[in-house]
């Protein structure tokens, strides 16, 4: 298949670049701004026709959660209008679309792993913009898979793992919130899951949740990053109220993987995936 990856320079897009060498049966076209704008329908139509694209994997997103509160128009343009255009292009050109969404479409008030069927209730502009992108795809009636994920990290770009490793070089003590729980997602694992879904084939509209297995707080995550890296730094657990942010973070972001595992997707345990990522970073 000919597969178009948008947002190819983000951490998930770069993870697709990394694993593409192990999927030589497919032809990948990696694109990002300024060459490819997912809100430009005419340019997208020209691109998919020129390269006879079969599948679009949309990794393009506005992900600055706090800045979205003051840049709402831009966040909605990329996260809501962009997926709308992509779904129209997919529908009109008989393509399949895979779109990545987020746990921020929920309010974080759940006390059990969040299933795809649970009611959405975003608490900020970022989550609301991502939800509207989901709804646009669902209403387009194209062949599409939406995967909601959480706590994404990788050896690429900016993320929690790399931030912790950077901060520990300058500080002996770090404050990390312990009252927000979820599960990290190693971007390579997510990319591999997406490729398996594409290889298995799909028709119609599907919604899945994907993160690694297990449950932990941001404090637990930081503690393990340092332990596995052999770094000596004191991690001080604090409550969210002690670290205020413009956008409210979900207190509970544990996603149920029951549905995606039912279609044969294997989900690695979070510590196993973190170990793999750190080994690459340490190289």
Backbone bond lengths (Angstrom), bond angles and torsions (degrees), N, CA, C in turn:
res aa  C-N    CA-C-N  psi(-1)  N-CA   C-N-CA  omega(-1)  CA-C   N-CA-C  phi
1 X - - - 1.460 - - 1.521 110.74 -
2 X 1.310 115.17 154.42 1.458 121.74 172.91 1.523 107.88 -97.37
3 X 1.321 116.22 117.15 1.461 121.64 -171.84 1.527 110.60 -116.90
4 X 1.329 115.40 124.05 1.451 121.76 177.74 1.529 109.59 -97.24
5 X 1.319 116.64 124.70 1.465 122.21 177.14 1.527 108.08 -108.76
6 X 1.326 116.51 115.68 1.468 119.99 174.83 1.530 108.91 -93.92
7 X 1.333 116.26 156.47 1.465 119.28 -176.33 1.512 111.81 64.61
8 X 1.327 115.95 37.78 1.472 121.46 -170.57 1.519 114.48 -69.69
9 X 1.336 118.07 -14.04 1.465 119.88 -179.45 1.527 112.61 -97.18
10 X 1.331 117.43 -0.50 1.459 120.66 172.42 1.514 110.19 -77.55
11 X 1.352 117.12 175.42 1.461 117.86 -174.42 1.536 112.85 -67.94
12 X 1.327 118.79 -33.55 1.461 118.82 175.59 1.519 110.94 -73.78
13 X 1.323 116.82 -41.05 1.461 120.39 177.14 1.512 112.14 -59.42
14 X 1.316 116.29 -41.55 1.471 120.11 178.74 1.528 111.21 -70.55
15 X 1.324 116.76 -28.81 1.464 119.64 174.92 1.525 110.31 -68.15
16 X 1.337 117.37 -35.80 1.468 120.50 173.38 1.527 110.40 -64.28
17 X 1.330 116.29 -39.17 1.467 118.82 176.98 1.525 110.68 -60.26
18 X 1.335 115.44 -39.90 1.466 120.76 -178.58 1.527 111.78 -64.01
19 X 1.340 116.86 -44.57 1.470 119.27 -175.41 1.525 113.16 -85.22
20 X 1.332 117.36 -10.61 1.472 120.22 -175.91 1.526 112.28 -61.49
21 X 1.330 116.08 -29.22 1.473 118.94 -179.79 1.531 111.91 -65.88
22 X 1.355 116.25 -20.56 1.462 120.34 177.12 1.524 112.24 -92.82
23 X 1.337 115.96 4.06 1.466 121.23 177.71 1.523 109.11 -126.92
24 X 1.314 115.08 54.91 1.470 120.91 -174.64 1.524 112.73 -68.92
25 X 1.350 116.66 -9.87 1.464 119.14 177.38 1.529 111.50 -72.35
26 X 1.344 116.00 -14.60 1.456 120.93 178.26 1.531 111.09 -109.55
27 X 1.326 115.82 157.53 1.461 121.80 172.40 1.521 108.60 -105.43
28 X 1.325 116.63 122.75 1.466 121.19 -177.77 1.522 110.15 -105.70
29 X 1.335 114.54 137.65 1.452 121.11 172.73 1.521 107.08 -119.00
30 X 1.329 116.72 109.90 1.457 122.25 -177.27 1.524 110.00 -95.99
31 X 1.332 115.85 123.27 1.464 119.79 -176.56 1.527 111.04 -135.05
32 X 1.304 115.29 157.06 1.466 121.50 176.74 1.522 107.60 -160.22
33 X 1.326 114.89 174.55 1.463 119.00 173.89 1.520 109.89 -63.44
34 X 1.321 120.79 147.20 1.465 126.33 1.62 1.539 114.12 -87.54
35 X 1.352 116.69 -4.25 1.462 118.68 -175.49 1.526 112.39 -64.36
36 X 1.323 116.82 -41.06 1.465 120.80 -177.12 1.519 110.65 -128.83
37 X 1.332 115.40 121.69 1.457 122.58 179.00 1.520 107.72 -110.87
38 X 1.347 117.73 117.24 1.467 120.74 -174.99 1.532 112.77 -69.26
39 X 1.331 116.96 -8.86 1.466 119.57 177.88 1.528 112.25 -96.11
40 X 1.340 116.99 1.23 1.459 122.08 -179.71 1.532 109.18 -102.53
41 X 1.328 115.85 94.51 1.464 120.41 -172.96 1.521 112.72 -64.31
42 X 1.307 116.78 -41.43 1.462 120.25 -178.58 1.525 111.17 -61.35
43 X 1.331 115.82 -45.46 1.470 120.52 -179.83 1.528 110.94 -66.05
44 X 1.331 117.09 -38.44 1.461 120.55 179.01 1.523 111.02 -65.58
45 X 1.315 116.41 -43.64 1.469 119.84 178.15 1.524 111.35 -59.30
46 X 1.327 115.80 -42.29 1.469 120.68 178.23 1.528 110.48 -62.70
47 X 1.330 116.13 -42.35 1.470 121.78 -177.55 1.523 111.64 -65.26
48 X 1.333 117.45 -47.64 1.468 119.28 -176.19 1.527 111.79 -69.38
49 X 1.338 116.51 -30.52 1.472 119.36 177.10 1.527 110.95 -72.81
50 X 1.331 115.35 -42.39 1.468 120.11 -178.71 1.522 111.73 -60.46
51 X 1.333 116.64 -39.46 1.462 120.96 -175.39 1.533 112.69 -104.40
52 X 1.335 116.72 12.01 1.471 123.10 -178.97 1.537 111.41 41.29
53 X 1.326 114.47 57.30 1.463 121.29 -176.69 1.533 110.89 -69.34
54 X 1.334 115.14 139.57 1.466 121.78 176.87 1.528 111.98 -103.70
55 X 1.339 115.74 -35.29 1.465 121.17 -176.19 1.528 109.50 -137.49
56 X 1.333 115.90 136.97 1.464 121.30 171.38 1.524 107.77 -109.65
57 X 1.324 116.87 128.22 1.464 121.66 171.97 1.521 106.49 -109.85
58 X 1.330 116.44 112.55 1.459 120.02 -175.69 1.532 111.46 -92.68
59 X 1.326 115.18 104.35 1.467 121.50 174.87 1.525 110.92 -103.01
60 X 1.322 117.32 -0.51 1.465 121.18 -179.71 1.523 109.62 -75.03
61 X 1.324 116.81 132.00 1.466 120.24 -179.75 1.520 110.08 -164.16
62 X 1.318 114.53 154.31 1.464 121.74 168.32 1.525 105.30 -91.14
63 X 1.336 117.62 113.91 1.465 120.92 -171.81 1.528 114.12 -117.23
64 X 1.337 117.55 6.37 1.472 120.46 178.77 1.531 108.18 -78.90
65 X 1.337 115.30 88.55 1.469 121.63 -170.91 1.528 112.70 -56.33
66 X 1.323 117.12 -45.32 1.465 119.85 -178.36 1.520 112.22 -73.94
67 X 1.331 117.18 -42.37 1.468 120.55 -179.77 1.518 112.06 -64.83
68 X 1.336 116.24 -24.61 1.466 119.99 179.51 1.522 111.79 -61.19
69 X 1.330 117.23 -24.76 1.461 120.32 179.66 1.529 111.67 -67.09
70 X 1.325 116.69 -26.61 1.466 120.50 179.05 1.531 112.01 -111.05
71 X 1.326 117.00 -9.78 1.469 121.79 177.68 1.531 109.66 -119.81
72 X 1.323 115.70 47.29 1.461 121.23 -174.26 1.521 112.26 -59.81
73 X 1.315 116.87 -41.15 1.469 120.18 -177.83 1.523 111.26 -61.03
74 X 1.338 116.27 -43.15 1.456 120.27 179.00 1.524 111.14 -67.89
75 X 1.345 116.39 -42.72 1.466 120.71 179.56 1.526 110.79 -59.65
76 X 1.340 117.20 -44.81 1.466 121.07 179.76 1.525 111.49 -68.43
77 X 1.322 116.75 -35.72 1.465 120.66 -179.64 1.528 110.20 -61.50
78 X 1.336 116.47 -43.09 1.471 120.49 -177.45 1.523 111.55 -82.54
79 X 1.336 117.00 -45.43 1.471 121.18 -170.97 1.523 114.66 -86.36
80 X 1.320 117.70 -21.85 1.468 120.46 -178.90 1.534 111.38 -112.15
81 X 1.338 115.94 -53.38 1.464 119.62 -178.33 1.537 111.27 -69.48
82 X 1.331 117.03 -38.11 1.464 120.90 179.31 1.525 112.50 -57.85
83 X 1.336 119.03 -53.05 1.468 120.48 176.77 1.525 113.22 -60.44
84 X 1.330 117.17 -33.56 1.472 120.27 176.83 1.527 110.06 -60.63
85 X 1.334 115.78 -46.50 1.472 120.42 179.18 1.530 110.46 -64.75
86 X 1.317 117.30 -43.68 1.468 121.20 -179.80 1.527 110.96 -60.99
87 X 1.330 116.84 -41.02 1.470 119.79 -179.55 1.522 111.01 -68.01
88 X 1.330 117.16 -34.92 1.469 120.42 176.92 1.532 110.55 -66.76
89 X 1.323 115.90 -42.47 1.468 120.56 178.33 1.526 110.10 -63.48
90 X 1.336 116.20 -42.43 1.461 120.43 178.92 1.533 110.95 -62.50
91 X 1.322 116.04 -43.77 1.467 121.02 -179.09 1.529 111.03 -64.01
92 X 1.322 115.98 -47.47 1.468 120.46 -174.94 1.520 113.16 -71.16
93 X 1.340 116.33 -25.16 1.470 119.81 -177.60 1.527 112.76 -108.64
94 X 1.342 116.94 10.21 1.465 122.80 178.05 1.534 111.59 57.02
95 X 1.335 114.87 45.01 1.468 120.92 178.63 1.524 110.02 -104.10
96 X 1.319 115.27 166.96 1.458 121.19 172.78 1.529 108.13 -104.76
97 X 1.337 115.43 143.80 1.460 121.55 -176.25 1.522 110.06 -123.94
98 X 1.332 115.72 131.75 1.467 121.78 171.35 1.522 107.10 -117.03
99 X 1.322 116.56 124.80 1.468 122.19 -175.44 1.518 109.93 -124.42
100 X 1.331 116.23 138.84 1.465 121.53 -178.66 1.524 109.76 -101.02
101 X 1.335 115.71 124.93 1.457 120.79 177.48 1.534 110.08 -118.85
102 X 1.321 117.70 -159.37 1.465 120.41 -164.69 1.522 113.35 -145.55
103 X 1.325 115.84 158.04 1.466 122.50 173.80 1.528 111.43 -68.43
104 X 1.316 118.15 -15.58 1.467 121.52 -178.69 1.537 112.83 -68.57
105 X 1.328 117.67 -6.08 1.468 118.95 174.34 1.531 110.62 -74.18
106 X 1.347 117.32 -9.74 1.459 122.40 176.73 1.531 109.74 -104.01
107 X 1.337 115.76 164.68 1.472 119.47 -177.78 1.522 113.86 -88.58
108 X 1.336 117.67 -7.84 1.454 120.44 178.01 1.510 114.15 80.64
109 X 1.332 117.72 12.64 1.469 121.20 -177.50 1.520 113.53 -95.56
110 X 1.319 117.85 1.30 1.456 120.72 -179.66 1.531 110.31 -68.28
111 X 1.318 115.82 157.92 1.471 120.71 176.07 1.527 111.29 -122.04
112 X 1.324 116.61 5.25 1.462 122.22 176.12 1.521 108.19 -138.48
113 X 1.344 117.75 157.12 1.470 120.48 -177.68 1.525 112.37 -47.73
114 X 1.339 114.90 131.40 1.462 122.21 -171.07 1.529 110.69 -80.19
115 X 1.334 115.26 120.14 1.457 120.75 178.60 1.528 110.55 -90.83
116 X 1.320 115.26 161.46 1.461 121.65 -178.24 1.525 112.06 -59.21
117 X 1.328 116.46 -28.19 1.465 121.93 -175.81 1.529 113.31 -82.54
118 X 1.339 117.48 -8.40 1.466 119.95 -177.14 1.531 110.07 -66.47
119 X 1.335 117.61 146.55 1.472 120.04 -179.83 1.523 112.23 -65.14
120 X 1.316 115.70 138.18 1.468 120.74 177.69 1.528 109.33 -84.41
121 X 1.340 115.02 151.66 1.464 119.82 179.69 1.530 109.26 -165.21
122 X 1.348 117.05 67.64 1.470 119.73 -176.11 1.521 112.60 -62.31
123 X 1.337 115.45 146.12 1.467 121.44 -176.26 1.528 113.49 -105.97
124 X 1.318 118.25 2.30 1.457 120.68 -179.23 1.511 111.46 -149.46
125 X 1.324 115.34 174.01 1.467 121.08 -176.87 1.522 111.69 -64.29
126 X 1.328 117.42 -38.34 1.464 120.15 179.60 1.524 110.69 -60.66
127 X 1.335 116.60 -52.92 1.453 120.48 -179.30 1.514 112.83 -61.79
128 X 1.326 116.57 -39.63 1.459 120.55 179.58 1.528 111.20 -66.03
129 X 1.339 116.70 -40.28 1.467 120.23 179.47 1.530 110.65 -65.89
130 X 1.327 116.80 -38.42 1.465 120.17 178.62 1.530 110.82 -68.78
131 X 1.325 116.99 -37.69 1.462 120.10 178.18 1.526 110.62 -64.17
132 X 1.325 117.06 -41.55 1.463 119.42 179.13 1.523 111.51 -64.94
133 X 1.326 116.62 -31.94 1.459 119.91 173.99 1.521 111.47 -64.37
134 X 1.338 115.87 -42.24 1.468 120.64 176.37 1.535 110.84 -59.03
135 X 1.333 115.70 -48.29 1.462 120.99 -176.33 1.527 111.50 -63.44
136 X 1.338 116.16 -35.53 1.469 120.40 178.41 1.522 110.69 -64.19
137 X 1.330 116.42 -41.91 1.469 120.59 179.26 1.523 110.54 -67.68
138 X 1.332 116.16 -43.35 1.462 120.29 -178.47 1.524 111.69 -61.20
139 X 1.335 116.44 -35.47 1.466 120.20 -177.40 1.530 112.62 -83.96
140 X 1.317 117.88 -9.29 1.469 121.05 -176.63 1.523 113.08 -78.75
141 X 1.331 116.06 -17.94 1.467 121.61 179.36 1.523 112.67 60.32
142 X 1.325 116.43 35.71 1.464 120.50 173.16 1.531 108.38 -99.32
143 X 1.326 117.01 169.70 1.463 120.91 174.02 1.524 107.46 -75.32
144 X 1.327 116.76 109.91 1.464 119.46 -172.50 1.521 112.00 -145.46
145 X 1.318 114.63 145.88 1.459 123.11 171.58 1.517 107.57 -122.06
146 X 1.335 116.70 126.05 1.458 121.36 172.19 1.519 107.83 -108.21
147 X 1.319 116.62 130.88 1.461 121.39 177.31 1.524 108.71 -118.99
148 X 1.319 116.15 116.69 1.465 120.29 173.52 1.519 109.01 -86.78
149 X 1.324 115.81 133.61 1.456 120.09 -179.90 1.521 109.35 -132.65
150 X 1.334 117.24 178.26 1.462 121.41 -175.95 1.520 110.89 -152.88
151 X 1.312 116.18 151.29 1.475 123.51 172.32 1.536 111.40 51.48
152 X 1.324 116.26 48.78 1.459 121.12 -175.66 1.533 111.45 -71.52
153 X 1.328 115.50 135.64 1.467 120.76 176.46 1.527 109.03 -146.36
154 X 1.312 116.36 164.12 1.465 121.86 179.35 1.516 108.24 -168.76
155 X 1.316 115.55 -176.79 1.464 119.82 174.63 1.527 111.41 -82.48
156 X 1.335 116.42 -0.07 1.466 121.75 -178.15 1.523 111.54 -110.53
157 X 1.323 115.99 153.99 1.462 121.22 171.40 1.513 114.43 64.82
158 X 1.330 115.86 -158.30 1.460 122.09 179.87 1.523 109.99 -104.90
159 X 1.310 116.52 129.48 1.461 121.13 178.89 1.525 109.19 -159.82
160 X 1.318 116.61 174.74 1.458 122.35 -174.07 1.528 112.24 -59.79
161 X 1.318 117.68 -43.82 1.469 120.84 -177.86 1.519 111.07 -60.58
162 X 1.323 116.30 -48.74 1.461 119.85 -178.37 1.526 111.48 -69.00
163 X 1.332 116.82 -33.34 1.461 120.27 177.36 1.523 110.98 -65.03
164 X 1.334 117.15 -44.34 1.472 120.82 178.66 1.527 111.14 -61.76
165 X 1.324 116.84 -43.30 1.463 120.51 -179.68 1.532 111.66 -66.10
166 X 1.327 115.95 -31.01 1.464 119.40 177.10 1.529 111.16 -74.58
167 X 1.329 116.54 -44.46 1.467 120.42 -176.54 1.523 112.85 -66.83
168 X 1.316 116.82 -34.00 1.468 119.02 -177.12 1.524 112.51 -68.37
169 X 1.324 117.21 -16.47 1.466 120.17 177.06 1.523 111.58 -76.54
170 X 1.341 115.78 -20.67 1.458 120.09 -177.06 1.526 113.27 -108.84
171 X 1.343 117.26 -15.81 1.460 120.16 -175.26 1.527 111.54 -132.12
172 X 1.331 115.21 148.53 1.461 120.88 176.80 1.524 111.71 -90.63
173 X 1.344 115.82 -22.07 1.459 121.47 -179.04 1.523 109.84 -132.67
174 X 1.323 116.02 135.73 1.458 121.11 179.03 1.522 109.57 -128.54
175 X 1.328 116.56 137.65 1.458 122.18 175.97 1.530 109.26 -95.71
176 X 1.330 116.50 126.52 1.465 121.02 -179.18 1.528 108.77 -135.68
177 X 1.329 116.59 135.65 1.463 120.52 -176.58 1.533 111.02 -67.77
178 X 1.320 115.36 141.69 1.466 121.08 179.95 1.524 112.76 -114.54
179 X 1.341 118.02 -5.69 1.463 120.47 -176.77 1.529 112.97 -101.43
180 X 1.316 117.15 18.04 1.460 122.74 169.72 1.523 107.18 -119.42
181 X 1.327 117.09 118.53 1.462 120.32 -176.49 1.521 111.00 -118.60
182 X 1.317 114.83 151.58 1.456 121.22 -179.43 1.507 109.32 -175.68
183 X 1.318 115.89 -150.82 1.458 121.38 175.53 1.521 109.70 -143.18
184 X 1.329 118.36 128.90 1.464 120.28 177.05 1.529 111.09 -65.10
185 X 1.315 115.27 158.38 1.461 121.94 175.83 1.522 109.15 -128.47
186 X 1.304 116.71 115.73 1.464 120.77 174.84 1.526 107.72 -77.00
187 X 1.319 116.68 122.12 1.462 121.62 -172.50 1.527 112.72 -58.01
188 X 1.325 118.05 -32.67 1.462 120.54 178.03 1.525 110.82 -63.25
189 X 1.338 116.62 -40.54 1.468 120.31 178.06 1.517 111.14 -62.93
190 X 1.327 116.15 -42.12 1.465 120.64 179.27 1.525 110.63 -64.20
191 X 1.329 116.85 -43.31 1.469 120.66 179.18 1.525 110.87 -61.36
192 X 1.324 116.95 -41.17 1.468 120.74 178.90 1.524 111.04 -65.35
193 X 1.335 116.51 -38.38 1.462 120.33 177.83 1.524 111.11 -63.92
194 X 1.333 116.13 -42.51 1.468 120.51 178.41 1.532 110.44 -60.63
195 X 1.317 116.71 -44.52 1.463 120.20 -179.53 1.529 111.34 -63.43
196 X 1.337 116.76 -36.37 1.464 119.10 178.04 1.524 110.93 -66.31
197 X 1.331 116.83 -39.50 1.469 120.60 177.43 1.527 110.77 -63.00
198 X 1.333 116.03 -41.93 1.470 120.34 178.84 1.524 110.68 -65.36
199 X 1.335 116.84 -44.43 1.466 120.46 -179.44 1.527 111.97 -65.28
200 X 1.338 116.08 -33.15 1.473 119.64 178.41 1.521 111.56 -71.98
201 X 1.334 116.02 -25.58 1.465 121.42 -179.37 1.518 111.99 85.88
202 X 1.319 116.20 145.65 1.466 120.86 177.28 1.519 110.03 -153.77
203 X 1.315 114.05 153.12 1.462 122.02 174.53 1.521 108.38 -135.08
204 X 1.332 116.26 149.76 1.449 119.54 -179.37 1.519 112.19 80.24
205 X 1.331 115.17 -161.88 1.469 121.98 -175.01 1.526 110.51 -107.49
206 X 1.354 115.69 133.99 1.470 120.94 -179.07 1.523 109.54 -139.30
207 X 1.331 115.69 143.44 1.463 122.21 178.97 1.521 108.93 -127.37
208 X 1.342 116.39 126.59 1.464 121.33 -179.34 1.525 110.72 -132.33
209 X 1.328 114.48 157.36 1.460 121.61 169.84 1.518 108.95 -109.53
210 X 1.350 115.40 141.03 1.466 119.67 177.76 1.525 110.86 -147.24
211 X 1.312 115.14 123.33 1.463 122.79 164.33 1.514 104.80 -148.42
212 X 1.309 118.07 176.61 1.462 118.55 175.90 1.530 109.90 -71.41
213 X 1.333 116.30 169.77 1.464 121.38 -179.04 1.529 110.49 -79.78
214 X 1.342 115.11 153.51 1.452 120.83 176.06 1.513 112.74 108.43
215 X 1.323 115.59 170.87 1.467 122.65 179.43 1.518 108.76 -136.88
216 X 1.338 117.43 134.06 1.453 121.31 179.56 1.520 109.99 -161.14
217 X 1.323 115.67 167.08 1.470 121.20 175.48 1.521 108.96 -97.03
218 X 1.336 115.38 169.06 1.467 119.18 175.05 1.525 110.18 -61.20
219 X 1.327 117.46 -34.93 1.466 122.13 176.23 1.535 110.51 -60.91
220 X 1.336 116.13 -48.08 1.473 120.19 178.43 1.526 111.02 -59.60
221 X 1.315 115.29 -40.72 1.465 121.07 -178.85 1.531 110.07 -62.99
222 X 1.325 116.53 -48.34 1.468 120.60 179.15 1.522 110.89 -60.86
223 X 1.329 116.18 -44.45 1.473 121.13 -179.03 1.524 110.18 -57.46
224 X 1.334 116.34 -44.01 1.465 119.87 -177.71 1.521 112.11 -72.46
225 X 1.329 117.66 -33.34 1.467 120.68 175.76 1.522 110.18 -57.39
226 X 1.336 115.72 -46.65 1.463 120.00 -179.07 1.521 111.77 -71.05
227 X 1.325 117.87 -39.04 1.464 121.54 -179.87 1.526 111.16 -62.86
228 X 1.331 116.21 -45.62 1.467 120.27 -179.41 1.526 112.35 -70.92
229 X 1.350 115.93 -24.32 1.470 120.14 -179.86 1.524 112.25 -90.73
230 X 1.329 116.76 -5.58 1.460 120.49 -178.27 1.513 112.90 69.36
231 X 1.320 116.76 29.59 1.464 122.13 -178.38 1.524 109.34 -98.42
232 X 1.334 116.62 131.79 1.455 121.27 178.07 1.526 109.61 -97.50
233 X 1.328 115.06 105.90 1.458 121.77 178.36 1.525 107.17 -150.26
234 X 1.308 117.14 140.84 1.459 120.46 179.73 1.524 109.13 -84.92
235 X 1.354 115.82 125.04 1.455 121.13 178.38 1.526 107.93 -104.23
236 X 1.312 115.55 118.15 1.451 122.04 -176.45 1.526 110.13 -100.29
237 X 1.351 119.20 115.96 1.463 120.49 179.98 1.528 111.69 -72.99
238 X 1.314 116.33 130.59 1.470 121.04 178.69 1.529 109.56 -129.82
239 X 1.326 115.90 162.70 1.459 120.73 176.23 1.532 109.79 -86.80
240 X 1.307 116.02 157.11 1.468 121.26 -177.82 1.519 112.29 -57.01
241 X 1.333 116.17 -34.34 1.463 120.92 -179.42 1.526 112.04 -62.05
242 X 1.328 116.75 -23.55 1.464 120.98 179.66 1.526 111.68 -83.06
243 X 1.332 116.02 -8.40 1.469 120.51 179.62 1.530 108.10 -134.08
244 X 1.329 117.11 70.44 1.470 120.69 -176.66 1.523 112.59 -66.77
245 X 1.335 116.12 142.38 1.462 122.60 178.01 1.525 108.96 -131.78
246 X 1.337 118.59 153.49 1.468 121.04 179.60 1.530 113.34 -56.81
247 X 1.320 116.58 -36.46 1.467 121.24 179.10 1.523 109.69 -106.62
248 X 1.304 116.72 136.00 1.461 122.44 179.05 1.525 110.08 -72.80
249 X 1.330 116.87 130.50 1.459 122.30 177.11 1.524 109.99 -89.92
250 X 1.335 117.28 144.12 1.469 119.42 175.97 1.531 110.37 -63.82
251 X 1.316 116.66 133.26 1.470 120.20 178.81 1.530 110.84 -73.77
252 X 1.333 116.23 -27.56 1.472 120.97 -178.00 1.524 108.94 -133.57
253 X 1.328 116.33 116.46 1.467 120.99 -175.89 1.529 112.29 -128.96
254 X 1.318 116.87 29.20 1.462 120.13 178.66 1.526 108.68 -78.40
255 X 1.316 116.24 114.58 1.459 121.54 -179.02 1.528 110.77 -91.90
256 X 1.317 116.55 136.45 1.459 120.94 174.63 1.531 109.43 -74.66
257 X 1.312 116.31 128.74 1.469 121.27 178.23 1.531 112.11 -101.33
258 X 1.308 116.05 9.35 1.466 121.28 -175.62 1.532 112.01 -55.74
259 X 1.327 116.64 -44.90 1.461 120.41 -175.75 1.525 111.78 -68.71
260 X 1.332 117.30 -45.63 1.470 119.13 -176.94 1.527 110.83 -71.01
261 X 1.331 117.81 -29.76 1.463 120.18 176.60 1.526 110.94 -70.95
262 X 1.341 116.16 -24.85 1.462 119.80 -179.70 1.526 112.48 -69.51
263 X 1.340 117.30 -16.55 1.470 120.47 177.15 1.525 111.25 -101.22
264 X 1.340 116.20 14.26 1.465 120.64 172.64 1.516 116.28 95.17
265 X 1.331 117.19 8.88 1.463 119.74 178.73 1.527 109.73 -83.08
266 X 1.321 117.01 125.48 1.468 121.56 176.91 1.529 109.19 -88.18
267 X 1.325 115.82 138.70 1.461 121.43 -176.14 1.524 109.41 -118.55
268 X 1.336 118.47 111.40 1.467 120.58 -179.13 1.530 112.44 -69.38
269 X 1.327 115.77 154.36 1.461 122.27 175.40 1.525 109.03 -70.49
270 X 1.337 116.87 143.46 1.463 121.45 -171.14 1.528 113.48 -59.17
271 X 1.336 117.24 -37.49 1.468 119.35 -176.06 1.529 111.20 -70.85
272 X 1.326 115.42 -34.21 1.463 120.66 176.67 1.534 110.53 -62.72
273 X 1.331 115.73 -44.36 1.463 120.32 -179.35 1.524 111.48 -70.26
274 X 1.330 116.54 -38.38 1.469 119.69 176.66 1.518 110.75 -61.33
275 X 1.314 116.75 -42.10 1.467 120.93 177.80 1.522 111.07 -58.80
276 X 1.337 116.38 -42.94 1.472 120.53 178.74 1.525 111.46 -62.22
277 X 1.341 116.47 -43.88 1.465 120.74 -179.13 1.526 110.81 -65.15
278 X 1.323 116.87 -44.81 1.469 120.64 -178.97 1.521 111.84 -64.53
279 X 1.325 117.11 -34.81 1.469 119.40 178.71 1.520 110.70 -64.00
280 X 1.342 116.38 -35.97 1.469 120.66 177.50 1.530 109.96 -70.30
281 X 1.341 116.49 -45.47 1.461 120.17 179.40 1.522 112.23 -61.81
282 X 1.321 116.68 -36.90 1.461 120.56 -178.80 1.528 112.06 -71.45
283 X 1.329 115.87 -23.02 1.464 118.95 175.94 1.520 111.66 -71.35
